[in-house]
Amino acid sequence: MATMDVTAHRRIAASYDHRLQRRYVMRKLTRDPAYAATAELIAERPMPLFDIGCGIGLLGQYLHACGVTAPYLGVDHDPRKIEAGLRALRRSGLEGTLRLLQGDGAVAQACHGHVALIDVLHYLPKAGQRAVLENAVAHLAPRGRLIVRNVLRESSWRFHLTRVSEFFLRISGWMSVGAQHYPSAAELRATLEAAGLQVSIRPLHGDMLFDSYLVVAQRPP
């Protein structure tokens, strides 16, 4: 899989039309390890990706720039973010190649393969998390991977710092809904194993100070 240089980061960032969005994109692409980790997991087993809670569609653009060109469908409930993502796709020439839809992450879509949930679960109440995870599992193809990056509830300074950061994201207006329920590692593992999946969980902090874990779940061969 090709690595992505700063030029590619800037090209992706330039496709977004607001200065704050461009700064956000550059920060995510240069410091957040979730995108590279997801690309690596998907490139090993090429198949479509259903990105639940896709936001402005950044993961889709990143994957395409890395040469991961399997079909991509991103869904997010926030119409502002979907509209921003669609404008970015038009500027980057990817409209029609990558698909973004405004919708509920618990609703079935015509896409089966891998599923990504990047920084989604804690913005949902506990019952809503279960519904989205059930929908995600239903969209897994044979050998498909459910890739979850999320803050997990624990007693650590990273977790408490993340809670403070989430508060400011909410009052800034970037997030239309604040954090609702932080799942624990044991809670997520139990839910996914009950669905018949093999689960691995590891820290994914990278250069970030915030709490971040990578959860990968798949059906046993």
SESEKOL-877334 format. One record per residue: residue number from 1; residue in one letter; x, z, y of N, C-alpha, C in turn. Coordinates in steps of 0.2 Angstrom, whole numbers, plus 5000, padded with zeros to 4 digits. Layout:
BEGIN
NUM, A, X, Z, Y, X, Z, Y, X, Z, Y
...
This chain:
BEGIN
1, M, 5004, 5000, 4994, 5000, 5000, 5000, 5004, 5000, 5006
2, A, 5003, 4996, 5011, 5007, 4995, 5017, 5006, 5002, 5021
3, T, 5012, 5004, 5025, 5011, 5009, 5029, 5009, 5007, 5036
4, M, 5007, 5011, 5040, 5004, 5009, 5047, 5009, 5012, 5052
5, D, 5011, 5007, 5057, 5015, 5009, 5062, 5012, 5011, 5068
6, V, 5015, 5013, 5073, 5012, 5015, 5080, 5009, 5009, 5083
7, T, 5011, 5003, 5082, 5008, 4997, 5085, 5001, 4996, 5082
8, A, 5000, 4997, 5075, 4994, 4997, 5072, 4989, 5002, 5075
9, H, 4992, 5008, 5076, 4988, 5014, 5078, 4985, 5012, 5085
10, R, 4989, 5009, 5090, 4987, 5007, 5096, 4982, 5002, 5096
11, R, 4983, 4997, 5092, 4978, 4991, 5091, 4971, 4994, 5089
12, I, 4971, 4999, 5085, 4964, 5002, 5083, 4962, 5006, 5089
13, A, 4966, 5010, 5092, 4963, 5014, 5097, 4961, 5009, 5103
14, A, 4964, 5004, 5104, 4962, 4999, 5110, 4955, 4996, 5109
15, S, 4953, 4996, 5102, 4946, 4993, 5101, 4940, 4998, 5103
16, Y, 4942, 5004, 5105, 4937, 5009, 5107, 4937, 5008, 5115
17, D, 4931, 5009, 5118, 4930, 5007, 5125, 4930, 5013, 5130
18, H, 4931, 5019, 5127, 4931, 5025, 5132, 4938, 5028, 5131
19, R, 4941, 5030, 5137, 4948, 5033, 5137, 4948, 5039, 5132
20, L, 4943, 5043, 5132, 4944, 5049, 5128, 4943, 5048, 5121
21, Q, 4939, 5042, 5119, 4939, 5040, 5112, 4946, 5037, 5110
22, R, 4949, 5034, 5114, 4956, 5031, 5112, 4961, 5036, 5111
23, R, 4961, 5041, 5116, 4965, 5047, 5115, 4964, 5051, 5108
24, Y, 4957, 5051, 5107, 4955, 5055, 5100, 4958, 5051, 5094
25, V, 4957, 5044, 5095, 4959, 5040, 5089, 4967, 5040, 5088
26, M, 4970, 5040, 5093, 4978, 5040, 5093, 4980, 5047, 5090
27, R, 4977, 5052, 5092, 4978, 5059, 5089, 4977, 5059, 5082
28, K, 4971, 5057, 5080, 4969, 5057, 5073, 4974, 5053, 5068
29, L, 4975, 5047, 5071, 4979, 5042, 5067, 4986, 5044, 5066
30, T, 4989, 5048, 5071, 4996, 5050, 5071, 4997, 5057, 5068
31, R, 4992, 5061, 5068, 4993, 5068, 5066, 4989, 5070, 5060
32, D, 4983, 5067, 5058, 4979, 5069, 5053, 4980, 5065, 5047
33, P, 4982, 5069, 5041, 4984, 5066, 5035, 4978, 5064, 5031
34, A, 4972, 5065, 5033, 4966, 5063, 5029, 4966, 5056, 5028
35, Y, 4967, 5052, 5033, 4967, 5045, 5032, 4971, 5042, 5027
36, A, 4978, 5044, 5027, 4983, 5041, 5023, 4981, 5043, 5016
37, A, 4979, 5050, 5015, 4977, 5052, 5008, 4971, 5049, 5005
38, T, 4966, 5047, 5009, 4961, 5043, 5007, 4963, 5036, 5005
39, A, 4967, 5033, 5009, 4969, 5026, 5008, 4973, 5026, 5001
40, E, 4977, 5031, 5000, 4981, 5031, 4994, 4976, 5032, 4988
41, L, 4971, 5036, 4988, 4967, 5037, 4982, 4963, 5031, 4981
42, I, 4961, 5028, 4986, 4956, 5022, 4985, 4960, 5016, 4983
43, A, 4966, 5015, 4986, 4970, 5009, 4984, 4972, 5009, 4976
44, E, 4973, 5015, 4973, 4974, 5016, 4966, 4969, 5013, 4962
45, R, 4963, 5013, 4964, 4957, 5011, 4961, 4952, 5007, 4965
46, P, 4954, 5000, 4967, 4950, 4997, 4972, 4943, 4996, 4970
47, M, 4938, 4998, 4974, 4931, 4997, 4973, 4928, 4999, 4980
48, P, 4921, 4998, 4981, 4918, 4999, 4987, 4918, 5006, 4989
49, L, 4918, 5008, 4996, 4918, 5014, 4998, 4912, 5016, 5002
50, F, 4909, 5021, 5001, 4903, 5024, 5005, 4905, 5030, 5009
51, D, 4906, 5029, 5015, 4908, 5034, 5020, 4903, 5038, 5023
52, I, 4901, 5044, 5021, 4896, 5047, 5023, 4898, 5052, 5029
53, G, 4894, 5051, 5035, 4897, 5055, 5041, 4903, 5051, 5044
54, C, 4902, 5044, 5044, 4908, 5040, 5046, 4910, 5041, 5054
55, G, 4906, 5044, 5058, 4907, 5044, 5065, 4908, 5038, 5068
56, I, 4914, 5036, 5071, 4915, 5030, 5075, 4918, 5025, 5070
57, G, 4918, 5026, 5064, 4920, 5021, 5059, 4928, 5020, 5059
58, L, 4931, 5026, 5061, 4939, 5025, 5061, 4942, 5025, 5054
59, L, 4939, 5028, 5049, 4942, 5027, 5042, 4942, 5020, 5040
60, G, 4936, 5017, 5041, 4935, 5010, 5039, 4941, 5005, 5042
61, Q, 4942, 5006, 5049, 4947, 5002, 5052, 4954, 5004, 5050
62, Y, 4955, 5010, 5048, 4962, 5012, 5046, 4963, 5009, 5039
63, L, 4958, 5009, 5034, 4959, 5006, 5028, 4960, 4999, 5028
64, H, 4956, 4996, 5032, 4957, 4988, 5033, 4964, 4987, 5035
65, A, 4967, 4991, 5040, 4974, 4990, 5043, 4979, 4991, 5038
66, C, 4977, 4995, 5033, 4982, 4997, 5027, 4982, 4992, 5022
67, G, 4977, 4987, 5022, 4977, 4982, 5017, 4972, 4984, 5012
68, V, 4968, 4989, 5013, 4963, 4991, 5008, 4956, 4988, 5010
69, T, 4955, 4982, 5007, 4950, 4978, 5010, 4943, 4978, 5006
70, A, 4942, 4982, 5001, 4936, 4983, 4997, 4930, 4984, 5002
71, P, 4924, 4982, 5000, 4918, 4983, 5004, 4918, 4990, 5007
72, Y, 4916, 4991, 5013, 4916, 4997, 5016, 4909, 4998, 5020
73, L, 4905, 5004, 5018, 4899, 5005, 5022, 4900, 5012, 5025
74, G, 4899, 5013, 5031, 4899, 5020, 5034, 4892, 5021, 5037
75, V, 4890, 5027, 5036, 4883, 5030, 5038, 4884, 5036, 5042
76, D, 4881, 5037, 5048, 4881, 5043, 5052, 4875, 5044, 5055
77, H, 4873, 5050, 5056, 4866, 5052, 5059, 4866, 5051, 5067
78, D, 4872, 5051, 5070, 4873, 5051, 5077, 4873, 5043, 5080
79, P, 4868, 5041, 5083, 4867, 5034, 5085, 4873, 5032, 5090
80, R, 4875, 5037, 5094, 4880, 5036, 5099, 4887, 5034, 5096
81, K, 4888, 5038, 5090, 4895, 5036, 5087, 4894, 5029, 5083
82, I, 4889, 5028, 5080, 4888, 5021, 5077, 4888, 5016, 5082
83, E, 4885, 5016, 5088, 4886, 5011, 5093, 4893, 5010, 5095
84, A, 4896, 5016, 5096, 4903, 5015, 5098, 4908, 5012, 5093
85, G, 4906, 5014, 5087, 4910, 5011, 5081, 4908, 5003, 5080
86, L, 4902, 5001, 5082, 4900, 4994, 5081, 4904, 4990, 5087
87, R, 4904, 4993, 5093, 4907, 4990, 5098, 4915, 4989, 5097
88, A, 4918, 4994, 5094, 4925, 4993, 5092, 4926, 4988, 5086
89, L, 4921, 4987, 5082, 4922, 4982, 5076, 4922, 4975, 5079
90, R, 4917, 4974, 5084, 4917, 4968, 5088, 4923, 4966, 5091
91, R, 4926, 4971, 5095, 4933, 4970, 5098, 4938, 4968, 5093
92, S, 4938, 4972, 5088, 4944, 4971, 5083, 4943, 4965, 5078
93, G, 4937, 4962, 5079, 4936, 4956, 5074, 4933, 4958, 5067
94, L, 4931, 4964, 5067, 4929, 4966, 5060, 4922, 4967, 5059
95, E, 4918, 4965, 5064, 4911, 4965, 5063, 4909, 4960, 5057
96, G, 4905, 4963, 5053, 4903, 4959, 5047, 4907, 4960, 5041
97, T, 4914, 4962, 5042, 4918, 4964, 5037, 4917, 4972, 5035
98, L, 4917, 4976, 5040, 4915, 4983, 5039, 4908, 4984, 5042
99, R, 4904, 4988, 5038, 4897, 4989, 5040, 4896, 4997, 5042
100, L, 4893, 4997, 5047, 4891, 5004, 5050, 4883, 5004, 5051
101, L, 4880, 5010, 5049, 4873, 5011, 5049, 4872, 5018, 5052
102, Q, 4866, 5018, 5056, 4864, 5025, 5058, 4859, 5027, 5053
103, G, 4860, 5033, 5050, 4856, 5035, 5045, 4858, 5042, 5042
104, D, 4854, 5045, 5037, 4855, 5051, 5034, 4859, 5051, 5028
105, G, 4864, 5055, 5028, 4869, 5055, 5023, 4866, 5057, 5016
106, A, 4860, 5060, 5016, 4857, 5061, 5010, 4852, 5056, 5007
107, V, 4852, 5050, 5010, 4848, 5044, 5008, 4852, 5039, 5005
108, A, 4849, 5037, 4999, 4853, 5032, 4995, 4854, 5025, 4999
109, Q, 4860, 5022, 4997, 4862, 5016, 5000, 4864, 5011, 4994
110, A, 4864, 5005, 4996, 4866, 5000, 4991, 4873, 4999, 4991
111, C, 4877, 5005, 4988, 4884, 5005, 4988, 4886, 5009, 4983
112, H, 4890, 5007, 4978, 4893, 5011, 4972, 4900, 5010, 4972
113, G, 4904, 5015, 4971, 4911, 5015, 4970, 4914, 5022, 4972
114, H, 4918, 5022, 4977, 4921, 5028, 4979, 4916, 5031, 4985
115, V, 4917, 5038, 4986, 4913, 5041, 4992, 4917, 5045, 4996
116, A, 4917, 5045, 5002, 4921, 5049, 5007, 4916, 5054, 5011
117, L, 4918, 5060, 5011, 4915, 5065, 5016, 4921, 5068, 5020
118, I, 4922, 5065, 5026, 4928, 5068, 5030, 4925, 5072, 5035
119, D, 4926, 5079, 5035, 4924, 5083, 5040, 4916, 5083, 5042
120, V, 4913, 5083, 5036, 4905, 5083, 5037, 4902, 5089, 5035
121, L, 4904, 5092, 5029, 4899, 5097, 5026, 4898, 5103, 5030
122, H, 4903, 5106, 5034, 4901, 5112, 5038, 4897, 5111, 5044
123, Y, 4895, 5104, 5045, 4890, 5103, 5050, 4883, 5103, 5048
124, L, 4882, 5105, 5041, 4876, 5105, 5038, 4874, 5112, 5035
125, P, 4868, 5114, 5035, 4866, 5120, 5032, 4868, 5120, 5024
126, K, 4868, 5125, 5021, 4870, 5125, 5014, 4865, 5121, 5010
127, A, 4859, 5121, 5011, 4854, 5116, 5007, 4856, 5109, 5009
128, G, 4857, 5108, 5015, 4859, 5101, 5017, 4865, 5098, 5014
129, Q, 4870, 5103, 5013, 4876, 5101, 5010, 4875, 5099, 5002
130, R, 4871, 5103, 4999, 4869, 5101, 4992, 4866, 5095, 4992
131, A, 4861, 5093, 4996, 4858, 5087, 4996, 4863, 5081, 4997
132, V, 4867, 5082, 5002, 4872, 5076, 5003, 4877, 5075, 4997
133, L, 4879, 5081, 4994, 4884, 5081, 4989, 4880, 5077, 4983
134, E, 4874, 5079, 4981, 4870, 5076, 4976, 4870, 5068, 4977
135, N, 4869, 5066, 4983, 4868, 5059, 4985, 4875, 5056, 4984
136, A, 4880, 5059, 4986, 4887, 5057, 4985, 4889, 5055, 4978
137, V, 4887, 5060, 4974, 4888, 5060, 4967, 4885, 5054, 4964
138, A, 4878, 5053, 4966, 4874, 5047, 4964, 4877, 5040, 4965
139, H, 4881, 5040, 4970, 4884, 5034, 4972, 4891, 5032, 4969
140, L, 4894, 5037, 4965, 4900, 5036, 4962, 4899, 5031, 4956
141, A, 4904, 5026, 4956, 4904, 5021, 4951, 4908, 5024, 4945
142, P, 4908, 5022, 4939, 4913, 5024, 4934, 4920, 5024, 4937
143, R, 4924, 5029, 4936, 4931, 5030, 4939, 4931, 5031, 4946
144, G, 4925, 5031, 4949, 4925, 5032, 4957, 4927, 5039, 4959
145, R, 4930, 5040, 4964, 4932, 5046, 4967, 4928, 5048, 4973
146, L, 4925, 5055, 4973, 4922, 5058, 4978, 4928, 5062, 4982
147, I, 4929, 5059, 4988, 4935, 5062, 4992, 4932, 5066, 4998
148, V, 4933, 5073, 4998, 4930, 5077, 5003, 4936, 5080, 5007
149, R, 4936, 5080, 5013, 4941, 5083, 5017, 4937, 5088, 5022
150, N, 4938, 5095, 5021, 4934, 5099, 5025, 4938, 5106, 5026
151, V, 4935, 5109, 5031, 4937, 5116, 5032, 4934, 5120, 5027
152, L, 4937, 5125, 5024, 4935, 5129, 5018, 4935, 5137, 5021
153, R, 4930, 5140, 5019, 4929, 5147, 5021, 4934, 5151, 5018
154, E, 4938, 5155, 5021, 4944, 5159, 5019, 4946, 5164, 5024
155, S, 4950, 5169, 5022, 4953, 5174, 5026, 4960, 5171, 5028
156, S, 4960, 5167, 5034, 4967, 5165, 5036, 4966, 5163, 5043
157, W, 4972, 5163, 5047, 4972, 5162, 5054, 4970, 5155, 5055
158, R, 4972, 5150, 5051, 4969, 5143, 5052, 4962, 5143, 5052
159, F, 4958, 5146, 5047, 4951, 5146, 5047, 4948, 5149, 5054
160, H, 4951, 5154, 5056, 4948, 5157, 5062, 4949, 5153, 5068
161, L, 4955, 5150, 5068, 4957, 5145, 5074, 4952, 5139, 5074
162, T, 4951, 5137, 5068, 4946, 5131, 5067, 4939, 5133, 5069
163, R, 4937, 5139, 5068, 4930, 5141, 5070, 4930, 5141, 5078
164, V, 4935, 5143, 5081, 4935, 5143, 5089, 4935, 5136, 5091
165, S, 4939, 5131, 5088, 4939, 5124, 5090, 4933, 5121, 5089
166, E, 4929, 5123, 5084, 4922, 5120, 5082, 4918, 5122, 5088
167, F, 4918, 5128, 5090, 4914, 5130, 5096, 4915, 5126, 5102
168, F, 4921, 5124, 5104, 4923, 5120, 5110, 4921, 5113, 5109
169, L, 4921, 5110, 5102, 4919, 5104, 5101, 4911, 5103, 5102
170, R, 4908, 5109, 5101, 4900, 5109, 5101, 4898, 5109, 5109
171, I, 4902, 5113, 5113, 4900, 5114, 5120, 4902, 5108, 5124
172, S, 4907, 5104, 5121, 4910, 5098, 5125, 4905, 5092, 5124
173, G, 4900, 5093, 5119, 4896, 5087, 5118, 4898, 5082, 5113
174, W, 4905, 5083, 5111, 4907, 5078, 5106, 4903, 5078, 5099
175, M, 4901, 5084, 5097, 4897, 5085, 5091, 4890, 5087, 5094
176, S, 4885, 5083, 5091, 4878, 5085, 5093, 4876, 5091, 5090
177, V, 4879, 5093, 5084, 4877, 5099, 5080, 4883, 5103, 5079
178, G, 4883, 5109, 5080, 4889, 5113, 5078, 4889, 5115, 5071
179, A, 4894, 5119, 5069, 4895, 5121, 5062, 4889, 5125, 5060
180, Q, 4887, 5124, 5054, 4881, 5127, 5051, 4883, 5132, 5045
181, H, 4887, 5130, 5041, 4889, 5134, 5035, 4896, 5131, 5033
182, Y, 4901, 5136, 5032, 4908, 5134, 5030, 4908, 5135, 5022
183, P, 4908, 5130, 5018, 4908, 5132, 5011, 4915, 5134, 5009
184, S, 4915, 5138, 5003, 4922, 5141, 5001, 4924, 5136, 4995
185, A, 4930, 5136, 4993, 4933, 5132, 4988, 4929, 5133, 4982
186, A, 4928, 5140, 4980, 4924, 5141, 4974, 4917, 5138, 4974
187, E, 4914, 5138, 4980, 4907, 5136, 4980, 4907, 5128, 4979
188, L, 4912, 5125, 4982, 4912, 5117, 4981, 4914, 5116, 4974
189, R, 4918, 5119, 4971, 4920, 5118, 4965, 4915, 5119, 4960
190, A, 4911, 5124, 4960, 4905, 5126, 4956, 4900, 5120, 4957
191, T, 4898, 5118, 4963, 4893, 5113, 4964, 4895, 5106, 4960
192, L, 4902, 5104, 4961, 4904, 5098, 4959, 4905, 5098, 4951
193, E, 4907, 5103, 4949, 4908, 5104, 4941, 4902, 5104, 4938
194, A, 4897, 5107, 4941, 4890, 5107, 4938, 4887, 5100, 4938
195, A, 4890, 5095, 4942, 4888, 5088, 4942, 4892, 5084, 4937
196, G, 4896, 5088, 4933, 4900, 5084, 4928, 4906, 5081, 4930
197, L, 4909, 5083, 4936, 4915, 5081, 4939, 4921, 5085, 4937
198, Q, 4927, 5082, 4937, 4933, 5085, 4937, 4935, 5086, 4944
199, V, 4937, 5092, 4946, 4939, 5094, 4953, 4946, 5096, 4954
200, S, 4949, 5094, 4959, 4955, 5096, 4962, 4955, 5098, 4969
201, I, 4958, 5103, 4971, 4958, 5105, 4978, 4965, 5107, 4980
202, R, 4967, 5105, 4986, 4973, 5106, 4988, 4973, 5106, 4996
203, P, 4978, 5110, 4999, 4978, 5110, 5006, 4980, 5103, 5009
204, L, 4978, 5102, 5015, 4979, 5095, 5018, 4980, 5097, 5026
205, H, 4985, 5101, 5028, 4985, 5103, 5035, 4990, 5098, 5038
206, G, 4995, 5095, 5035, 4999, 5091, 5039, 5002, 5094, 5045
207, D, 5002, 5091, 5051, 5005, 5093, 5057, 5000, 5097, 5061
208, M, 4994, 5098, 5058, 4988, 5101, 5062, 4988, 5109, 5060
209, L, 4986, 5112, 5065, 4985, 5120, 5065, 4979, 5122, 5061
210, F, 4974, 5117, 5061, 4968, 5119, 5059, 4967, 5119, 5051
211, D, 4962, 5123, 5049, 4961, 5123, 5042, 4959, 5116, 5039
212, S, 4962, 5114, 5033, 4960, 5108, 5031, 4962, 5107, 5023
213, Y, 4957, 5105, 5019, 4958, 5105, 5012, 4955, 5098, 5010
214, L, 4959, 5095, 5005, 4957, 5089, 5001, 4954, 5091, 4995
215, V, 4948, 5089, 4994, 4944, 5090, 4987, 4943, 5083, 4984
216, V, 4945, 5082, 4978, 4944, 5075, 4975, 4941, 5077, 4968
217, A, 4935, 5073, 4967, 4931, 5075, 4961, 4929, 5068, 4958
218, Q, 4930, 5068, 4951, 4928, 5062, 4948, 4926, 5063, 4941
219, R, 4922, 5059, 4938, 4919, 5060, 4931, 4925, 5059, 4926
220, P, 4925, 5063, 4921, 4931, 5063, 4916, 4930, 5056, 4913
221, P, 4936, 5053, 4911, 4936, 5046, 4907, 4933, 5047, 4901
